[in-house]
Amino acid sequence: MSRIGRMPIAVPKGVQVTVNEAQITIKGPKGELTHAVCSPRITVAVKEGHITVTRADDERPTRALHGLTRALLNNMVVGVTQGYQKSLEIVGVGYRVQASGKNLTLNLGFTHPVEVVPLPGITLAAEGTNRINISGVDKQLVGQMAAKIRSVRQPDVYKGKGIRYVGERVRLKAGKAAAGKAKA
C-alpha cells in the first residue's frame, strides 16, 4: 500500500470538509478550495476529524492516484488554515518593483515597465524595492504566479542579474575573458 496515501489527514478545528461523490470542498479561516477526484477507484471519507483516502485495487495508475489525491487534499487543508507564501528577490542595478494597487510594476531594464496582474485568489506585495511576496491558499497557484513573475527576467548566468527565489543560488559561468586565459 502507498505509504503516503494511507496516512490520514487531521482536520483542525474551524475547518469544514464536504464530500459529494467525486467533489471535495474544504472551508477554513483563510478561504475555500475544491477538488474533483480524478478516478472512481479512489474513495475519500471523513471520519472523526480525519480524512482518509482509499483505493479499490492495486493497479499501477490507481496506486499513483492514491498518493497524489492524499497529497493534494493535505495541501488544501494546510492552505485554508495557514496559507502558502513564496518570496522573490530582484537583483540588478536599476531593477526594482513597485506596488500599484493589487498589481505590481516591474522595472527590469526593458524599454517599458512590466505590469503583473495577480491570478484570482493570489495576493502580491512589494517589500522595499527588490522583494516580492506572493501569498494565497492554493499551493499550485502560488507556485504558478511565482514562476510567471520569475520568467519575466530569469537570472542571468554570467552576471547574476534578474528575478530569483529568495535563497536560490545562481551559479555564475566564466565569461569569454576567463575562457581565453585558460587556453593561454
SULZIDA-V447832 format. One record per backbone hydrogen bond with DSSP energy under -0.5 kcal/mol. CO is the residue of the C=O (numbers start at 1). NH is the residue of the N-H. If there is no record, write none. Layout:
co=<CO,CO>
nh=<NH,NH>
//
This chain:
co=<2,4,5,8,9,10,12,16,18,18,19,20,20,22,23,24,25,26,27,31,33,35,35,39,41,43,45,45,47,49,50,50,51,52,54,59,60,61,62,63,64,65,66,67,68,69,70,71,72,73,74,75,76,77,78,78,80,84,86,87,88,89,89,91,92,96,98,100,103,104,104,105,106,106,107,113,114,115,116,119,121,123,125,125,126,127,127,129,130,131,132,133,134,135,136,137,138,139,140,141,142,143,144,145,146,147,149,149,150,153,156,157,161,162,163,164,165,168,169,170,175,176,177,178,179,180>
nh=<6,7,53,10,51,12,15,27,20,25,21,22,23,37,20,35,18,33,16,28,26,24,37,42,56,54,47,52,50,11,47,52,9,45,43,63,64,65,66,67,68,69,70,71,72,73,74,75,76,77,78,79,80,81,82,83,30,136,134,166,132,91,164,162,95,107,105,103,100,106,116,98,108,114,96,115,106,117,104,122,137,135,127,133,128,130,131,97,90,127,88,125,86,123,84,139,142,143,144,145,146,147,148,149,150,151,152,153,153,163,160,173,156,91,155,89,168,170,171,172,179,180,181,182,183,184>
//
